[in-house]
Amino acid sequence: THSGICNRLLWMQDAYGLTPQDRVLHKTPLTFDVSGWELFWPLINGACLVIAPPGAQHDAARLADIIREEKVTVVHFVPSMLRAFLRSAQPEALPLRLVVCSGEELTPQLVRQCARVLPASVQNLYGPTEASIDVTFWDCGTARERELVPIGFPIANTQIFILDHHLEPAAIGVAGELYIAGRGLARGYLNRPSLTAERFLPNPFSQQPGERIFRTG
């Protein structure tokens, strides 16, 4: 929904605070949800939007040239592309202050590699297709010595639950299934009412009629 996207964008500004001095690189194809914040986050906060040429998102060296020449300060990478970028881009000479990762598992090894060569904060974001871009975040400055990089804490107006098969909270240390509730949820699957009913359940933790919880699987 429009409300879910707005919530996501306003949370990102509260968390990372763009200023008119920032320059955000848009390189994600419009068919991917990350392009939503790449485009609209800078535009609603007075920052500069730098649009990469089509195809540049696949070329680490070309991206490095764009970031350097356009003085980009904020960029998104899926972890596999971040790894390629760090191998080929001489990143220590770049003006980046914020690197946002999502779309794949981010490893502690890659976080440590990034910290050695980039003077930038690295953030790990997670969100399924059925939500407005992302639902959780983790500041990787606190994850360098961990065996795994967590998906972290829920963003604003979002709730995250780890539940058992009875929809009861799983005990700490016990495996459960991830459920999501809050403003960022989609309405359902287009023209697939049975799948919507299977995955978008009544929220047992809410007193509001009609509130739903999403079973991620």
N, C-alpha and C positions, 0 to 999 in steps of 0.2 A: 504494500500500500504506500501511498504518498507519505502518510504519517510515519511509517516504518523507516523510509529512506531519510526523511527529515530528522528523525530521532538519531539515526546512525551518523549523519553529518554533524549534527550539533554536539553529539558525544565526542566525535573526533576533534572538533575544535576545542572543547573543554580539556581534552586529554593532551593535545599536542600543540595547540596554540599557534596557528599560522599568523604571520604578520605581513605587512606590505613589502617587507624585504625578502620574503620567501618566494621561491620559484619551484613549482610543482610540475613534474614531468608526466604528461599523459602519453602512454604508449600501449595500453591494453586495448584490444579490439572491443568495439561497442557491444558485442555479443556476450562479454564477460562482465559480471557484476562489479568487479573492481574498478572498471572504467567509470562507474557512477561517482565514486568519491574522487577519483583522479580529476574528473571534469568539474564537479560542482563544489567541492570543498574549497579550492582556491577562489572560485568565482564569487562565493557568498561571503568571503572574508577579506577581499581586497588584495589577495596575493596574485602573483603572475602565473598564468597557465602556459606551459611550454609544450607544444604538440609535436611529438616525434613523427617523422615520415612513416608511411605504411611499410611494414616489414622490418623496421629498425629494432623491434622488440626481440628479434631472433639473433641479433648481431651484437655481441658484448662489446667489441672494440668500437663499433659505431655509436652505441649508447654512451660509452665513456667520452667519446668526442663531443656528443651533444651535451652531456652533463657539464663538461668542462667549458665549452664555448658559450653555453647559455646560462652558466652559473646556477645550475639546478641545485636546490637544497633539500628537496624531498622526492623520494622515488619508491616505487613498489617493485618487489621481485618475488617470483616463486623461488623457493630455495635452490632448485636445480639451476636456474638461470643466475642466481646470485653466486653460486659456486663457479660457474663459467666466467662471470663478470670479474670476480676476484682473481682468477687465473690470468686474465688477459688485459686488464684495463688500467694497470698502475693506479689503483684506487686511492693511494695515499695523497695524490696530488689533486683530488677532487673536492669541491666545496660542500659535499653532502653533510647535512646535520641529522637527518632522519631517514632510516631505511625501514620500510614496512614489508613484512613477509606474510604470505598466506598462500593457500592453495595446495600445499604439500607439507609433509612433516619437516620441521626445522630441527636439525641436529645440534647438540652442544659443540661438536667439532667445528661446524660451520660458523656458529656464533663466535667461538674463540678466534677463528681465522679472520672474521670480519673485524673483531675488536683490535686485532694486531695491526691492521692496515688502514682502517677507516675511522676518522674522528666523528663518528655518527652514532646516535642511539639506534638500536635494533629492536623492533617490536614484532612479536609473533601474534597474529590475529587468526581467528578461526570462525567459520560460519558455513553452514550448509546452504544449498540452493534454496531451500524452503524458508530462508530468513533474509532480511534486508542486509545483504553483504556479509557482515560479521556480527557475532554475538559474544565473543570473548576476546580478551587481550592479555598479553604478558610482556612485561619489560624485561628484555633479555640481559640487561645489565646485572640482574640478580640470578641468572641461570647458567653462568659460565662453568660452574663446578658441578652441575647436575648431570646425572646419567641420561635424563630426558628433558627436553624443553616443554614445560606445561603449556596447555592452551589457555590457562589463566583464569581470570575473573570475568563475570558478566559485565557487558557495557551497560550504560544507563537504561533504566526502564526494561530490563531484561532479567529473567530468572533462569538459572541452570540447576538441574536436579540430576543426581545419580540414583536410579531407582532399580529395585528388583522386579521380578515378574508379577508381583502383587501390587505394583506401583507404590511401594513403600521405600523410604530412603535406605540405601545400602549402607551398611556399617563401614567405617573408615578401614581401608585395607581390603575390603571385599569388592570384587568386580561387580559392576552393575551396568546399566544402559543409560546413555545420555539423553535427557529430555530438556526441551527448551520451551519457555513461556515468555510472554511479554509483548511489547508493542511491535517488535520487528518481525513477527511471524507472518508468513503468507496466509492468504485466505483458504488455500487448498490447491488441488491439482485441477487444471482446466479440463472440464468434460470427463473427469474420472471420479465420480462421487464415491465409489466403493473404496478406492485407494485413499481418498481424503478422509473417509470415516475411519479407516484402519490406522492412519498415522497421526491425524489431528484429533486428539482425544479431549473430552471434557477435563478441565484442570482440577484435580482433586484438592489442590492447595489454595484455591481461590474462592472467595465468597461472591464474586461477580458473576451473574448469569451470563452464559455464553462464552466465558473465557476458556481458551483451549491450551493444551500442552502438546508439543510435537515430539513424537518418538523418532529419534534419529536413526535407529538401527545399528 
